Amino acid sequence: MDRPSGTVRTMGLPWRDPDDVLWAWRDEPWLACLDSGGEPGPRARWIILCRHPVHVLDWRTGSGTDPLAALRDLLAMAPVADAGPWPFAGGVIGFAGYGVGQWAEGIATRHAADPTRPDLAAALYDHAVLFDRAQHQVHLATIRPDPERLFAAFHAEWAALPPAPPPAALPRTMFVPDRTPGQYAAAVAAAVERIAAGEIFQVNITGRHVARRPPDLADIDIYRALRRASPAPFGAWLACGGAFSLLSASPERFVHLGRDRVARTRPIKGTRPRGTTPELDDIQRAELAADDKERAENLMIVDLMRNDLGRVARIGSVGVPELLSVETFAHLHHLVSEVAATLAPGQDAIDLLRASLPPGSVTGAPKHQAMRLIDELEASDRGPYCGIVFRIGTDGAMDSSVIIRALAATPDTIVAAAGGGITILSDPQREYAEMCLKIAPLLALFGDRPAEPAP
């Protein structure tokens, strides 16, 4: 059945620090914050805040239903409305964990499901607060047919918002890894053996760290610390009903689908730490750009993503407009490429997700076989990690990020995870060091650090 048409209406609001609004809305059970940190730019311009959803979706592995069909049904509850110049005025915001990708690829897992969190959680919103960091403006956008009451309520609430208090220091918390350094290195060595045997070309091996959540530690305190320490273009805080939250400082765009029906993905593969001086920083960038192992890692995932986009693309439209660029983030340098394609007639954002989940940069190549090996070699269920955060507007436009550099929080636990791509050139000890490099900023928020390998 065709969806009715709607209209986007907007109202300007005085500029407020987004931190003030996050603080005021900190107890909203379905708060969605899509955050942009660091220097404003084309991929880090907007901060989107939503609350009070119209409908919600909670999907779990083993339910026997199609999660992407359920997501399509959720989006269909809203009218079709062109958001025009705005990134989002209504639609669906949520996350799809790695388990959704396993479902899409038909991968059976040996790991027990975690009953404390969903594998896909999404909410349908009919309005959003948009912070334009480039223009230093705030807008309230809505697809409601009668927005006057909403505008009046926001005008009054906005004027009364108190400033957020100074950020609180997080209590010291110990994270326990799911494997020792030696066990992690052994998993990497096993992966290299399988690559040498011709089973796969590349596989992403990860490790998980779990902490008991300190009493009275609020999500807002964790997220304020995270966004301050690791500003990222694709940050996110998703409160999923009160019993689970995802807090992300992702540097990596997964897939963007524009209103022109062009899909773009920007896989990250290749890592170096930031230098302690500008001169050392330049050396690290140059070494990363010239590293054969890191370049090969990136190129293999570019080919994989060309294949994934090609499943739903117009024939002949798949291209690589950017290859092996070095991008710099708060703690790390990364190699980044871009693959683009135009969707074929009849294909939409949900079809694009079905064709491309889970992200190639956190699985390997060939994807299906790499995922089977991941399930064999990793010690734990990945959960939300290596899935995606997404927004799909009522006009069909979509943006999404890979869930890396993220924390998954329940009332009892906090989980962090990190990993890296393994190729025939991988050294197990170096791969463990790279995993530590990526997870260290997350653990440091709580005064902890990864375990040192045995001498």
Protein Blocks (a to p, Z undefined) as FASTA:
>chain_A
ZZddddddddddddddfklmmmmmmmpmbbccdddehjddfklmbccddehifbdcddde
hklpafklmmmmmmmmpccddekjafbfbdcdddddfklmmmmnopacfbdcdfkbcfbd
cdddfbdcdddfknopacdddfbfblmlmmmmmmmmmmmpccddddddddddddddfbdf
klmmmmmmmmmmmmmnomambdcddddddddddehiafklmmmmmmmmmgcfkbccddeh
hjaccddddfbdfbdcdfkopacddddeddddddfbfklmmmmmmmmmmmmklmmmmmmm
mmmmmmmmmmmgcehiaccfbghiacddfkbccddddddddddehiafklmmmmmpccfk
lnbpcfklmmmmmmmmpmbdfkjnopacddddfkopacddddehiacddfkbccdddddd
ddfkbcfklmmmmmmmmmmmmmmmnopacddddZZ
